[in-house]
């Protein structure tokens, strides 16, 4: 049986499932950043980014200058045990995947 590290090979599609909740905040953030690379999440994030840019910025005048109140980016994916996501593994994310491999279970995408 192949381990998670064996399945992390560039130019393949792999489905990851969060097997264990990361204890370190850095590992949690890395998994969330990887989850944001899904095509559906990318679409949601770009739509929300456009909305924040066009409608959600609040302008105020302070000391004769225009100040912007920019809202924070919306978190569309959360690192929760049992959550799964499918990625097209590319060479530039292999090291990130290997650093959090102990929290993930991998299977070839179908």
C-alpha positions as CSV (number, residue, x, y, z in Angstrom):
1,X,0.0,0.0,0.0
2,X,1.4,3.4,-0.9
3,X,1.9,6.0,1.7
4,X,0.9,9.7,1.5
5,X,4.5,10.7,0.7
6,X,4.7,8.1,-2.1
7,X,1.6,9.6,-3.9
8,X,2.9,13.1,-3.8
9,X,4.4,13.2,-7.3
10,X,4.3,16.2,-9.7
11,X,1.9,16.2,-12.6
12,X,-0.7,13.9,-10.9
13,X,-4.2,14.5,-9.5
14,X,-4.5,13.4,-5.9
15,X,-7.4,13.6,-3.4
16,X,-6.3,14.4,0.1
17,X,-8.4,13.9,3.3
18,X,-7.5,15.5,6.6
19,X,-6.8,12.6,8.9
20,X,-5.7,14.5,12.0
21,X,-6.2,18.0,13.1
22,X,-2.9,19.9,13.0
23,X,-1.6,21.1,16.3
24,X,0.7,23.8,14.9
25,X,-1.0,26.9,13.4
26,X,1.6,27.0,10.6
27,X,0.6,23.5,9.5
28,X,-3.1,24.4,9.6
29,X,-2.5,27.5,7.5
30,X,-0.5,25.5,5.0
31,X,-3.3,23.0,4.6
32,X,-5.8,25.8,4.2
33,X,-3.6,27.5,1.5
34,X,-3.4,24.1,-0.3
35,X,-7.2,23.8,-0.1
36,X,-7.6,27.2,-1.7
37,X,-5.9,25.9,-4.8
38,X,-8.9,23.8,-5.8
39,X,-10.6,25.2,-9.0
40,X,-13.9,25.8,-7.1
41,X,-12.2,27.7,-4.3
42,X,-10.2,29.8,-6.8
43,X,-13.4,30.8,-8.5
44,X,-15.0,31.7,-5.1
45,X,-12.0,33.7,-4.0
46,X,-11.7,35.7,-7.2
47,X,-15.4,36.5,-7.1
48,X,-15.1,37.7,-3.5
49,X,-12.0,39.6,-4.2
50,X,-13.7,41.5,-7.0
51,X,-16.7,42.2,-4.7
52,X,-14.4,43.6,-2.0
53,X,-12.6,45.7,-4.5
54,X,-15.7,47.2,-6.0
55,X,-18.2,47.4,-3.2
56,X,-16.9,46.7,0.2
57,X,-14.1,49.3,0.6
58,X,-15.2,52.1,2.9
59,X,-13.7,55.5,2.3
60,X,-13.2,58.1,5.1
61,X,-11.4,61.4,5.1
62,X,-8.8,61.8,7.9
63,X,-6.5,64.8,8.1
64,X,-7.5,65.9,4.6
65,X,-6.6,62.5,3.1
66,X,-8.7,59.6,1.9
67,X,-8.3,56.5,4.0
68,X,-9.5,53.1,2.9
69,X,-11.0,50.5,5.2
70,X,-10.4,47.2,3.4
71,X,-12.2,44.1,4.7
72,X,-10.3,40.9,5.3
73,X,-10.4,38.1,2.8
74,X,-13.1,35.5,3.4
75,X,-12.0,32.0,4.4
76,X,-13.8,29.7,2.0
77,X,-12.0,26.5,3.2
78,X,-11.3,25.3,6.7
79,X,-8.9,22.8,8.0
80,X,-11.2,20.3,9.7
81,X,-10.8,16.6,10.3
82,X,-12.5,14.6,7.6
83,X,-12.5,17.4,5.0
84,X,-11.2,16.3,1.6
85,X,-9.9,18.2,-1.4
86,X,-8.5,17.3,-4.8
87,X,-5.3,19.0,-6.2
88,X,-3.4,18.8,-9.3
89,X,0.1,18.3,-7.8
90,X,2.7,20.7,-9.3
91,X,6.4,20.9,-8.6
92,X,6.1,24.1,-6.6
93,X,3.7,22.7,-4.0
94,X,5.4,19.3,-3.5
95,X,7.4,20.6,-0.5
96,X,4.3,22.1,1.1
97,X,2.5,18.8,0.7
98,X,5.3,16.8,2.2
99,X,5.6,19.1,5.2
100,X,2.0,18.4,6.1
101,X,1.8,14.8,4.9
102,X,1.5,13.4,8.4
103,X,-1.9,15.1,8.8
104,X,-3.2,14.0,5.4
105,X,-4.3,10.8,3.8
106,X,-3.8,10.6,0.0
107,X,-5.6,8.7,-2.7
108,X,-5.3,8.9,-6.5
109,X,-8.1,11.1,-7.9
110,X,-10.8,9.3,-9.8
